[in-house]
């Protein structure tokens, strides 16, 4: 079941302690501006996650596992306009695994979380929902 409540997102993410550094929440206007810039609407679950935090920094790995909104806009516009395969153009990247393989959701479908392999030029499903993805990522059950 998708998690669409920002308070529940904060509770889920704070439960992991100091491993993650949550950024301040994104303003609804910031979210709407990025949606307009990209020409898409975020799924409710992703919108609620950004309302809880505008990016998640992984302290041990020292990278943004969930990109701030500005990076979402820039990274996706670059991927979509840079001659990317059609399959990548149908995905909205929102973070990455630290190696450059973005975590994505489908732009026009279910909010399943996938990873895009820039080398193999293919997608791999990771979780049925963002909430399931984060629980599995934080527990170490997802490896990319």
C-alpha positions as CSV (number, residue, x, y, z in Angstrom):
1,X,0.0,0.0,0.0
2,X,1.5,3.4,-1.0
3,X,2.4,5.7,1.9
4,X,0.9,9.2,1.1
5,X,1.1,10.9,4.5
6,X,4.2,13.1,5.0
7,X,4.1,12.6,8.8
8,X,4.2,8.8,8.3
9,X,7.2,9.3,5.9
10,X,9.1,11.3,8.6
11,X,8.4,8.6,11.2
12,X,9.6,5.9,8.8
13,X,12.8,7.7,7.9
14,X,13.7,9.0,11.4
15,X,13.4,5.4,12.7
16,X,16.8,4.6,11.1
17,X,18.7,7.0,13.4
18,X,21.8,8.9,12.2
19,X,22.5,6.9,9.1
20,X,20.4,9.3,7.0
21,X,20.4,13.1,7.0
22,X,17.0,14.3,6.0
23,X,16.8,17.7,4.3
24,X,14.1,20.2,5.2
25,X,10.7,19.5,3.7
26,X,10.0,20.7,0.1
27,X,7.5,23.4,-0.2
28,X,4.4,22.4,-2.2
29,X,5.2,25.2,-4.6
30,X,8.7,23.8,-5.2
31,X,7.2,20.4,-6.0
32,X,4.6,21.9,-8.3
33,X,7.3,23.9,-10.1
34,X,9.4,20.8,-10.8
35,X,6.3,19.0,-12.0
36,X,5.6,21.9,-14.4
37,X,9.3,22.0,-15.5
38,X,9.2,18.3,-16.3
39,X,5.7,18.3,-17.7
40,X,4.5,15.5,-15.4
41,X,2.6,15.0,-12.1
42,X,4.4,13.2,-9.3
43,X,2.6,10.1,-7.9
44,X,1.0,10.9,-4.6
45,X,3.5,8.8,-2.7
46,X,6.5,10.6,-4.2
47,X,4.8,14.0,-3.6
48,X,4.2,13.1,0.1
49,X,7.9,11.9,0.5
50,X,9.1,15.3,-0.9
51,X,6.7,17.1,1.4
52,X,8.5,15.2,4.3
53,X,12.0,15.8,3.0
54,X,13.6,17.5,0.1
55,X,16.4,14.9,-0.3
56,X,18.0,12.2,1.8
57,X,21.7,12.1,2.3
58,X,23.3,8.8,3.1
59,X,26.0,9.6,5.7
60,X,28.1,6.4,5.4
61,X,28.1,6.4,1.6
62,X,28.2,10.2,1.4
63,X,25.7,10.8,-1.4
64,X,22.1,11.8,-1.9
65,X,20.3,8.5,-2.1
66,X,17.1,10.7,-2.7
67,X,17.9,13.7,-4.8
68,X,16.8,17.3,-3.8
69,X,14.1,18.5,-6.2
70,X,16.5,20.7,-8.1
71,X,18.5,17.6,-9.0
72,X,15.4,15.7,-9.9
73,X,14.6,18.4,-12.5
74,X,18.2,18.7,-13.9
75,X,18.9,14.9,-14.0
76,X,15.7,14.0,-15.7
77,X,15.8,16.8,-18.2
78,X,19.4,15.8,-19.1
79,X,18.5,12.1,-19.3
80,X,15.4,12.7,-21.4
81,X,17.0,15.1,-23.8
82,X,20.4,13.5,-24.2
83,X,19.3,10.8,-26.6
84,X,18.4,8.4,-23.9
85,X,16.7,5.2,-24.9
86,X,12.9,5.4,-25.0
87,X,12.7,3.2,-21.9
88,X,14.6,5.7,-19.8
89,X,12.5,8.6,-21.1
90,X,9.4,6.9,-19.5
91,X,11.0,6.9,-16.1
92,X,11.3,9.6,-13.4
93,X,14.6,9.4,-11.5
94,X,14.5,10.5,-7.9
95,X,17.8,9.2,-6.5
96,X,20.5,6.8,-7.1
97,X,22.5,3.9,-5.6
98,X,25.8,5.8,-5.4
99,X,27.1,4.3,-8.7
100,X,25.1,6.5,-11.1
101,X,22.3,4.0,-11.6
102,X,19.1,6.1,-10.8
103,X,16.2,4.9,-8.8
104,X,13.1,5.6,-10.8
105,X,9.3,5.4,-11.0
106,X,7.3,5.0,-14.2
107,X,6.0,8.4,-15.4
108,X,2.8,6.9,-16.8
109,X,2.0,3.8,-14.7
110,X,2.0,2.2,-11.3
111,X,4.4,3.8,-8.7
112,X,6.7,0.7,-8.8
113,X,10.3,1.5,-8.0
114,X,12.9,0.5,-10.6
115,X,16.6,1.1,-11.2
116,X,17.9,2.1,-14.6
117,X,21.2,0.6,-15.6
118,X,23.0,3.2,-17.8
119,X,25.5,0.5,-18.9
120,X,23.0,-2.3,-19.8
121,X,20.3,0.2,-20.9
122,X,17.6,-1.6,-19.0
123,X,15.4,-1.4,-16.0
124,X,15.2,-3.7,-13.0
125,X,12.3,-3.7,-10.6
126,X,13.1,-3.1,-7.0
127,X,9.9,-2.7,-5.0
128,X,6.1,-2.4,-5.6
129,X,5.9,1.0,-3.8
130,X,8.2,3.8,-2.5
131,X,7.4,2.8,1.1
132,X,8.4,-0.8,0.4
133,X,11.5,0.4,-1.4
134,X,12.7,2.5,1.5
135,X,12.0,-0.2,4.1
136,X,14.0,-2.7,1.9
137,X,16.8,-0.2,1.2
138,X,17.2,0.7,4.8
139,X,17.2,-2.9,6.0
140,X,19.8,-3.9,3.3
141,X,17.4,-6.2,1.5
142,X,17.8,-4.3,-1.7
143,X,21.2,-4.4,-3.4
144,X,21.9,-2.8,-6.8
